[in-house]
């Protein structure tokens, strides 16, 4: 993520030995990291689905299938 408007942490949490064990970042930076992770997860899921070789199902068909299954119960 370096080079993408990420700033170096300004505050670190340390243990009693002075070793860095955590970092303090802004809520804005934290939310950006979460957004980036979500996007990377979606890309990974897409790549895995594409590589699986399975026939894709349109979302409307999938929803209809799920609703039919729910109505049977």
C-alpha positions in Angstrom: 0.0 0.0 0.0 3.0 2.2 0.1 2.8 5.1 -2.3 -1.0 5.4 -2.2 -1.4 8.5 0.1 -0.4 6.4 3.1 1.5 8.3 5.7 4.0 6.9 8.0 2.5 6.2 11.4 3.3 8.9 13.9 2.6 7.0 17.0 3.4 3.5 18.1 2.3 1.4 21.0 5.2 -0.2 22.8 5.5 -2.9 25.4 7.5 -2.6 28.6 10.7 -3.5 26.7 10.2 -0.6 24.2 9.3 -2.9 21.4 6.7 -1.7 18.9 3.6 -3.8 19.2 1.0 -1.6 17.6 0.4 1.5 15.6 -2.0 4.4 16.0 -3.6 5.6 12.8 -6.4 8.0 12.0 -10.0 6.8 11.6 -9.9 8.1 8.0 -6.8 6.0 7.2 -8.3 3.0 9.0 -11.5 3.3 6.9 -9.4 3.6 3.7 -7.5 0.5 4.6 -10.8 -1.4 5.2 -12.1 -0.2 1.8 -9.0 -1.3 0.1 -9.2 -4.7 1.7 -12.8 -5.1 0.7 -11.9 -4.3 -2.9 -9.0 -6.7 -2.9 -11.3 -9.4 -1.4 -13.8 -8.8 -4.2 -11.1 -9.1 -6.8 -9.8 -12.3 -5.3 -13.3 -13.8 -5.2 -13.9 -12.8 -8.8 -10.5 -14.4 -9.9 -11.3 -17.6 -8.0 -14.8 -17.8 -9.5 -13.5 -17.2 -13.0 -10.7 -19.8 -12.5 -13.2 -22.4 -11.2 -14.5 -23.1 -14.7 -18.1 -23.2 -13.4 -20.9 -21.8 -15.5 -21.9 -18.4 -14.1 -25.4 -17.9 -12.9 -27.0 -14.5 -13.3 -27.8 -12.8 -10.0 -31.5 -12.7 -10.8 -31.6 -16.5 -11.3 -29.6 -17.1 -8.1 -32.0 -14.9 -6.1 -35.0 -16.6 -7.6 -33.5 -20.0 -6.8 -32.8 -19.0 -3.2 -36.4 -17.6 -2.8 -37.9 -20.9 -4.1 -35.8 -22.8 -1.6 -37.0 -20.6 1.2 -40.6 -20.9 0.2 -40.4 -24.7 0.4 -39.6 -24.6 4.1 
